[in-house]
């Protein structure tokens, strides 16, 4: 991405796969991408999971890619019949699905003449797409317009993701966490008032139980370190007042 090209400031993740929806597979890729985008300062706005159905993939992708700066997809680019993500991407952009000749050449080097239908299937890219090549696999993902098409295998997804993270964000978010040992109901109204005072700071309360007692954390995040510090001090003082009352 050139210096004159704007970095993506908002993103969505489209997870594709029946195995996620059935509970067969614990989804990990969106979790990783959310962390990486936060570190880069890109706002992750949605995570959507769809089945291995072409129209569902197309509908989800079209909605997300027109709403956010970028979409990262996960899954459905393998060698089997249910790996239809590349087909859906090509149809979404109204382009052909073509074999990537550099990948075909790598297959010949690696497998000789033993290039079966499944391997050739994984070498297909939408026309005009740029291949996403990573250290973990020479089978490519794809970058077309504002869409990044990645594998579902976590190790490959993570490796592919690293190759283009510099397209996102720019100024990282900073996060502060404050331990809480009182029920949320005691500070809910006060926390809402603080949030209103600091609209550019994201404030969230995350309760849990510590034995039989209420506890948890209040998390604050922003790109402006000074503003974040002010908001954090406000929350800390609010909790001190409640605990001392």
Secondary structure by P-SEA (a helix, b strand, c coil): ccccccccccbbbbbbccccccccccccaaaaaaaaaaaacccccbbbbbcccaaaaaaaaaaaaacccbbbbbccccccccccaaaaaaaaacbbbbbcaaaaaaaaaaccccccaaaaaaacccccccccccccccbbbbbcccbbbbbccaaaaaaaaaacccccccbbbbbbbbbbcccccccaaaaaaaaaacccbbbbbbbbbcccbbbbbbbbbcccaaaaaaaaaaaaaaaaaaaac
